[in-house]
Amino acid sequence: MSEYQYYEFQAVDRPLTKDELEGVRALSSRARISATHFVNEYHYGNFRGDERKLMEQLYDAHLYFANWGSRRLMLRLPTTLLPARSAEPYCAEDTLTCWTRKEHLLLGFSYEAEDGGEWDFETSFTLASFTPLRTELAAGDLRPLYLAWLSALTRWELEEDVDEDEYTSTVEPPVPAGLARLTGPQRALADFLHLDSSVDTPAFRLGRKRTPAEQGRESRFAARADRRPPPTTRRRLVVCRPSGQR
């Protein structure tokens, strides 16, 4: 069974300097490298660089995926355009992390296939599908962050040992407008994160009809929730890192 890994980086706000390019070229002899772009594919071996450091220091967007089910997307924006306090409510276990480095906020979207799942030899992505998300986020459109939180909720819901009381006590972050009319890059992100459209939240009820099974599940969870006091804390899903913490 052949392994496949794909790495892509893009510099958007400024091109790399000559010295920076030399440092990047030292990481790979086979990559396609320019002052604004880095692409490499691996059928064996691994990338010698540190993706996180490269994003913190040089690039504004990064895409990684492997045919065994690992997927990562990183975006970097100036904190003047998207402060950490705006992103933190959407941070979710295994799906979205955020941290700051100097004057930038970095967002890490990720998906990991379940152990023992089938390898995917057909699906592929390119970073160009996702870079417009930076512009959307910089303009105040937080739908990409909500999609990441929703993906985490979906995966938690599908766990066999999910605690229904804990599920119903989870506090939904601020709901952005327009979730029933996602942009092309947002739909690409939802696919990238394996977002299961069967998850039921008030926001997505506005954009689709629920199936009888979903309605039954909602009634069952709502009955439990009615017997509990209003939740005052957000549990499990929130994973916010202080500035600089790795």
C-alpha positions in Angstrom: 0.0 0.0 0.0 1.7 3.2 -1.2 1.8 6.2 1.1 1.2 9.7 -0.2 1.7 13.1 1.5 1.1 16.6 0.0 2.6 19.8 1.4 1.9 23.3 0.1 2.7 26.7 1.4 1.8 30.2 0.1 3.1 33.7 1.0 0.3 36.2 0.4 1.2 39.4 2.1 4.8 39.5 1.0 7.3 37.4 -1.0 10.1 35.6 0.7 13.5 37.3 0.6 16.6 35.7 -1.1 17.9 34.5 2.3 14.5 33.1 3.3 14.3 31.2 -0.1 17.7 29.7 0.5 16.6 28.4 3.9 13.4 26.9 2.4 15.3 25.2 -0.4 17.6 23.5 2.1 14.5 21.7 3.4 13.8 19.9 0.1 15.7 19.2 -3.1 12.6 18.1 -5.0 10.0 20.8 -4.1 8.7 23.4 -6.5 9.7 26.6 -4.8 9.3 30.3 -5.7 9.2 33.5 -3.7 5.5 33.0 -2.9 4.9 29.2 -3.2 6.2 25.8 -2.0 4.8 22.5 -3.2 6.0 19.0 -2.6 4.7 15.5 -2.7 6.0 12.5 -0.9 5.5 8.8 -1.7 8.1 7.8 0.9 9.9 9.7 3.6 8.8 12.9 5.3 9.1 16.7 5.0 12.2 17.8 7.0 10.8 21.2 7.9 8.6 22.4 10.8 5.3 23.5 9.3 4.3 25.5 12.3 7.6 27.5 12.4 7.4 28.1 8.6 3.9 29.5 9.1 4.9 31.6 12.1 7.9 33.1 10.3 7.3 33.1 6.5 4.0 31.9 5.0 0.4 32.9 5.2 -1.3 29.6 4.3 -0.4 26.0 4.4 -2.1 22.8 3.3 -1.2 19.2 4.2 -3.1 15.9 3.5 -2.1 12.3 3.4 -3.9 9.3 1.9 -4.3 7.7 5.4 -6.7 10.4 6.4 -4.7 13.2 8.0 -5.6 16.7 6.9 -4.3 20.1 8.0 -5.0 23.7 6.9 -3.2 26.7 8.5 -3.9 30.3 7.9 -2.1 33.4 9.2 -3.6 36.8 9.5 -2.5 40.1 11.2 -4.1 40.4 14.6 -5.3 43.9 13.6 -7.7 42.2 11.1 -8.6 39.1 13.3 -7.8 39.3 17.0 -7.5 36.1 19.0 -10.5 37.0 21.1 -12.7 36.7 18.0 -11.5 33.2 17.1 -11.1 31.7 20.6 -14.8 30.9 21.1 -14.7 28.6 18.1 -11.6 26.6 19.1 -12.5 22.9 19.3 -10.8 19.7 20.2 -9.0 18.1 17.3 -10.5 20.5 14.7 -9.5 24.2 15.3 -6.7 25.7 17.3 -5.5 29.3 17.4 -2.4 31.0 18.7 -0.6 34.3 18.3 3.0 34.9 17.2 4.2 38.5 17.3 1.6 40.5 15.4 -0.1 37.5 13.7 -3.0 35.2 14.6 -2.5 31.6 13.3 -5.4 29.2 12.8 -5.0 25.5 12.5 -7.9 23.5 11.0 -7.4 19.7 11.1 -9.1 16.4 10.6 -7.8 12.9 11.4 -9.5 9.8 10.1 -10.5 7.1 12.6 -7.9 4.3 13.2 -8.6 1.4 10.9 -10.4 3.5 8.3 -10.0 3.0 4.6 -7.2 4.9 2.9 -8.3 7.5 0.4 -6.5 7.3 -2.9 -8.9 9.5 -4.8 -9.4 12.8 -2.9 -7.0 15.6 -3.5 -6.9 19.3 -2.6 -5.0 22.5 -3.6 -4.3 25.5 -1.4 -5.9 27.8 -3.9 -9.3 26.5 -2.8 -8.8 27.7 0.7 -6.7 30.9 0.6 -9.8 33.1 0.0 -10.8 32.1 3.5 -8.2 34.6 4.8 -9.9 37.4 3.0 -13.3 36.4 4.4 -12.0 36.1 7.9 -10.1 39.5 7.6 -13.4 41.1 6.5 -15.2 39.7 9.7 -16.8 36.7 8.2 -16.5 34.0 10.9 -18.4 31.3 9.1 -15.1 29.2 8.5 -14.5 29.2 12.3 -18.1 28.1 13.0 -17.8 25.3 10.5 -14.7 24.0 12.3 -16.5 24.0 15.6 -19.5 22.3 14.0 -17.2 19.6 12.6 -15.9 18.9 16.1 -19.5 18.7 17.4 -20.4 16.2 14.7 -17.5 13.9 15.4 -18.2 14.1 19.1 -21.9 13.2 18.5 -20.9 10.1 16.5 -18.8 8.7 19.3 -20.3 5.5 20.8 -19.7 6.6 24.4 -21.0 10.2 24.1 -22.4 11.6 27.3 -25.8 13.0 26.3 -25.9 15.3 29.4 -22.5 16.7 28.4 -23.6 17.0 24.8 -26.7 19.0 25.7 -24.7 21.3 28.0 -22.3 22.3 25.3 -22.6 26.1 24.7 -22.7 27.1 21.0 -20.4 29.9 20.1 -21.6 33.1 18.4 -23.5 32.1 15.2 -22.4 34.0 12.1 -25.0 35.1 9.6 -25.3 33.4 6.2 -24.7 29.7 7.1 -27.4 28.6 4.7 -25.5 30.3 1.9 -21.8 29.3 2.2 -19.2 30.6 -0.2 -17.3 28.2 -2.4 -14.2 28.2 -0.1 -16.4 27.6 2.9 -18.0 24.6 1.2 -14.5 23.4 0.4 -13.5 23.7 4.0 -16.7 21.8 5.1 -15.7 19.0 2.8 -12.1 19.1 4.0 -13.2 18.7 7.6 -15.6 15.9 6.7 -18.5 18.1 8.1 -21.5 15.8 8.5 -24.6 17.7 7.4 -26.7 15.6 9.7 -25.6 17.5 12.8 -28.4 19.6 14.1 -27.9 23.1 15.5 -30.2 26.1 15.5 -28.1 27.8 12.9 -28.2 25.0 10.4 -31.9 24.5 10.8 -32.4 27.7 9.0 -30.7 26.3 5.9 -32.2 22.8 5.6 -35.0 20.5 6.6 -34.5 17.9 9.3 -35.1 14.2 8.8 -37.5 12.3 11.1 -34.5 10.7 12.7 -33.0 14.0 13.5 -36.2 15.3 14.9 -36.5 12.3 17.2 -32.9 12.8 18.4 -33.6 16.5 19.1 -36.7 15.7 21.1 -34.8 13.1 23.1 -31.9 15.4 23.9 -34.2 18.3 24.6 -36.2 16.3 27.1 -32.9 15.6 29.0 -31.9 19.3 28.7 -35.2 20.5 30.1 -34.5 18.6 33.4 -31.1 20.4 33.8 -30.3 23.9 34.9 -29.1 26.2 32.2 -25.4 25.5 31.3 -22.9 28.1 32.5 -19.7 26.7 31.2 -18.4 25.4 27.9 -16.8 21.9 28.3 -14.6 19.6 26.3 -14.9 21.3 22.9 -13.0 24.5 23.8 -9.2 24.3 23.4 -7.8 27.8 23.4 -4.0 28.2 23.7 -2.3 31.2 25.3 -0.1 33.3 23.0 3.1 31.5 22.1 2.1 28.2 23.7 2.9 25.1 21.5 
